[in-house]
């Protein structure tokens, strides 16, 4: 059995199929762990959702910001699609409701305590350990499943910008979603910035990549994430970034999580859109 982590697919079904062939993936033996953003911006989000769902327990995914955006539109069509969205085929699919129900059950974080490994879509604030992040993610997942329409309606906004004791439940949930699905840069004190999308060396202090702060409580845990196409593939000090910009003309990347000697496997993708997440 091999465990493969795969970066943001974003509807690039053909590339995903070819990548799985190159990995010699066997659905009755191996497991796939997706870093979120299965859908949107690429041409075949519907096929990607069906493929990952149909793999059952041999594929697990965390929710990314584009996955949540799809859910938000499903529960409130008046919100409207954005320029560049490629979700119409999902919205019109005969199995749309089954796919939405399946997507709602996917977590915001997967914490494997036995391996000291955490899979998320975006980032962590320095004040969170892996178990803190997992607990916050679980609270948000339960809220999403209990009241999808209400949760998704309250999901938009950039405040609060810092975690603190005494946050209201609504603020706590919004902060959790923003960190786990949108974060790239923050300060050492955990103040988040959700507007910057640039390469990591272009942020002005005190902002820095979330994984670069020396006092980060999750530093002892292997953290696997996606979301940051301008960062590209990144592997250092138990941090594994897998968004190599597939839908933006980069590549789709997979890593064997259980073989430290195995090189990443990347498949060049056709450019669909200019970089603008």
C-alpha positions in Angstrom: 0.0 0.0 0.0 1.2 3.5 -0.8 -0.3 6.8 0.3 -0.1 9.6 -2.2 -0.8 13.3 -1.4 -2.0 15.3 -4.4 -2.2 19.1 -4.8 -5.0 21.3 -6.0 -6.7 19.5 -9.0 -9.2 22.4 -9.7 -11.2 20.5 -12.3 -8.3 19.2 -14.3 -9.7 15.7 -14.7 -7.6 14.5 -17.7 -4.3 15.5 -15.9 -5.5 13.7 -12.7 -6.2 10.5 -14.6 -2.8 10.6 -16.3 -1.0 11.3 -13.0 -2.7 8.3 -11.4 -1.5 6.2 -14.2 2.1 7.4 -13.7 1.8 6.6 -10.0 0.6 3.1 -10.9 -2.2 3.8 -8.5 -4.3 0.8 -7.5 -7.7 1.6 -6.0 -7.9 -1.7 -4.1 -4.5 -1.1 -2.5 -3.3 2.5 -2.4 -4.8 5.7 -0.8 -5.0 9.2 -2.2 -5.0 12.3 0.0 -6.1 15.5 -1.7 -5.2 18.9 -0.4 -8.5 20.4 -1.4 -9.8 22.5 -4.3 -10.9 19.5 -6.3 -13.1 21.9 -8.4 -13.3 25.1 -10.3 -11.2 27.0 -12.9 -10.4 23.9 -14.8 -12.7 22.2 -17.4 -14.0 19.0 -15.7 -14.9 19.6 -12.1 -17.9 17.2 -12.3 -15.7 14.3 -13.5 -13.2 15.0 -10.7 -15.8 15.0 -8.0 -17.3 11.7 -9.3 -13.9 10.1 -9.5 -12.8 11.0 -6.0 -16.2 10.1 -4.5 -16.3 6.8 -6.2 -12.9 5.7 -4.8 -14.6 5.5 -1.4 -12.2 5.0 1.5 -9.2 4.9 -0.9 -9.4 8.6 -1.4 -9.8 11.4 1.2 -9.9 15.1 0.7 -10.0 18.2 2.8 -12.2 21.1 1.7 -10.6 24.0 0.0 -11.9 27.5 -0.7 -13.2 26.6 -4.2 -15.0 23.5 -2.8 -16.7 25.7 -0.3 -17.5 28.3 -3.0 -19.3 25.5 -4.9 -21.3 24.5 -1.8 -22.2 28.2 -1.1 -23.6 28.6 -4.6 -25.6 25.4 -4.3 -27.3 26.5 -1.1 -27.7 30.1 -2.3 -27.9 30.3 -6.1 -28.6 34.1 -5.8 -25.0 34.5 -4.7 -23.9 34.0 -8.3 -20.9 32.6 -9.9 -17.7 34.6 -10.2 -15.8 35.5 -13.3 -13.7 32.5 -14.3 -15.8 29.9 -12.4 -16.3 26.6 -14.3 -18.9 25.0 -12.0 -21.9 25.0 -14.3 -21.7 21.3 -15.2 -21.7 20.4 -11.5 -24.7 22.6 -10.9 -26.7 21.0 -13.8 -25.6 17.4 -13.2 -28.3 14.8 -12.5 -26.3 13.6 -9.5 -25.7 17.1 -8.2 -27.4 16.5 -4.9 -25.5 13.3 -4.2 -22.2 15.0 -5.0 -23.1 18.0 -2.7 -24.1 15.6 0.1 -20.7 13.8 -0.3 -18.8 17.1 -0.4 -20.5 18.3 2.8 -19.1 15.3 4.7 -15.5 16.1 3.8 -13.4 17.6 6.6 -11.4 20.8 6.8 -8.4 19.0 8.2 -7.2 15.4 8.5 -5.0 14.8 11.5 -3.2 11.5 11.7 -1.9 11.6 15.2 -0.1 8.2 14.9 2.0 9.6 12.1 2.1 13.2 13.5 0.8 14.4 10.1 -1.8 17.1 9.3 -3.5 17.6 5.9 -5.1 21.0 5.3 -5.8 23.2 2.3 -4.1 26.4 3.2 -2.3 27.3 6.5 -2.1 27.5 10.2 -1.5 30.4 12.6 1.6 30.0 14.7 -0.4 29.7 17.9 -2.1 26.5 16.8 -0.7 23.0 17.3 -1.9 20.3 15.0 -4.4 19.1 17.6 -5.7 22.7 18.0 -6.2 23.0 14.3 -7.9 19.6 14.2 -10.3 20.6 17.0 -11.2 23.9 15.3 -11.7 22.1 12.0 -14.0 19.6 13.6 -16.1 22.3 15.2 -16.4 24.0 11.8 -17.2 20.7 10.0 -20.0 19.9 12.5 -21.5 23.4 12.0 -21.3 23.1 8.3 -23.1 19.7 8.3 -25.7 20.8 10.8 -26.7 24.0 9.0 -25.1 24.2 5.5 -27.0 27.2 4.4 -26.4 29.2 7.5 -22.8 28.2 7.8 -22.0 29.1 4.2 -23.8 32.4 4.4 -21.6 33.4 7.2 -18.4 32.2 5.6 -17.4 35.4 3.8 -15.3 38.1 5.4 -11.8 38.8 6.6 -12.5 39.5 10.3 -11.6 38.6 12.9 -8.0 38.7 11.8 -6.6 37.2 15.0 -7.5 34.3 17.2 -8.2 35.1 20.8 -10.1 33.7 23.8 -13.7 34.8 24.0 -14.4 35.0 20.3 -18.1 34.4 19.5 -19.0 31.1 17.9 -19.6 32.8 14.5 -16.3 34.6 14.6 -14.5 31.4 15.7 -16.0 29.5 12.8 -15.1 32.2 10.3 -11.6 32.5 11.5 -11.1 28.8 11.3 -12.4 28.6 7.7 -10.2 31.5 6.7 -7.1 30.0 8.2 -7.6 26.5 6.9 -8.8 27.4 3.4 -7.3 30.8 2.6 -4.2 31.7 4.6 -0.8 32.3 3.1 0.7 35.1 5.2 0.5 36.1 8.9 2.5 37.7 11.6 4.3 35.9 14.4 1.5 37.0 16.7 -1.0 35.2 14.4 -2.6 38.2 12.7 -3.7 37.0 9.3 -3.6 38.7 5.9 -6.0 37.2 3.3 -5.3 39.6 0.5 -1.7 38.8 -0.4 -1.3 36.0 -3.1 2.3 36.7 -4.1 5.5 34.7 -3.9 6.7 34.2 -0.3 9.6 36.6 -0.6 7.5 39.5 -1.7 5.6 40.1 1.6 6.6 43.1 3.7 7.4 42.4 7.4 5.9 41.7 9.8 4.0 39.5 7.4 5.7 36.2 6.5 4.6 32.8 5.1 2.6 31.0 7.8 5.1 28.1 8.0 8.2 30.4 8.4 7.6 31.6 12.0 10.1 30.2 14.4 7.7 29.8 17.3 5.0 27.9 15.3 3.4 25.3 17.6 2.8 22.9 14.7 6.5 22.8 13.8 7.0 19.2 15.0 4.1 17.9 12.8 4.4 17.1 9.1 1.9 19.6 7.5 0.7 18.9 4.0 -1.1 21.7 2.2 -2.0 23.3 -1.2 -3.6 26.6 -2.1 -0.5 28.6 -2.9 0.3 28.4 -6.6 2.8 31.3 -6.4 4.7 29.2 -3.9 4.8 26.1 -6.0 6.0 22.8 -4.8 7.7 23.2 -1.4 9.3 20.7 0.8 11.3 21.7 3.9 11.3 21.1 7.6 8.2 18.8 7.7 6.3 21.3 5.5 5.0 19.9 2.2 3.3 22.4 -0.2 1.7 20.7 -3.2 -0.1 23.4 -5.2 2.2 23.6 -8.3 -0.3 25.6 -10.3 -2.0 23.0 -12.4 -4.9 25.1 -13.7 -2.6 28.1 -14.1 -0.3 26.4 -16.6 1.9 24.7 -14.1 1.7 21.1 -13.0 -0.3 18.7 -10.9 2.0 17.1 -8.3 1.8 14.0 -6.1 4.1 12.8 -3.4 4.5 9.3 -1.8 4.0 10.2 1.9 5.5 6.9 3.1 8.7 6.9 1.0 11.1 9.8 1.8 13.4 8.7 -1.0 10.7 8.9 -3.7 10.8 12.0 -5.8 7.6 14.0 -6.4 5.7 13.1 -9.5 4.5 16.0 -11.5 2.4 16.3 -14.7 2.5 19.4 -16.8 -0.9 20.9 -17.4 -2.4 23.1 -20.0 -2.9 26.7 -19.0 -6.5 27.5 -18.5 -6.4 30.9 -16.8 -4.1 33.6 -15.7 -3.1 33.3 -12.0 -5.8 35.0 -10.0 -7.2 33.0 -7.1 
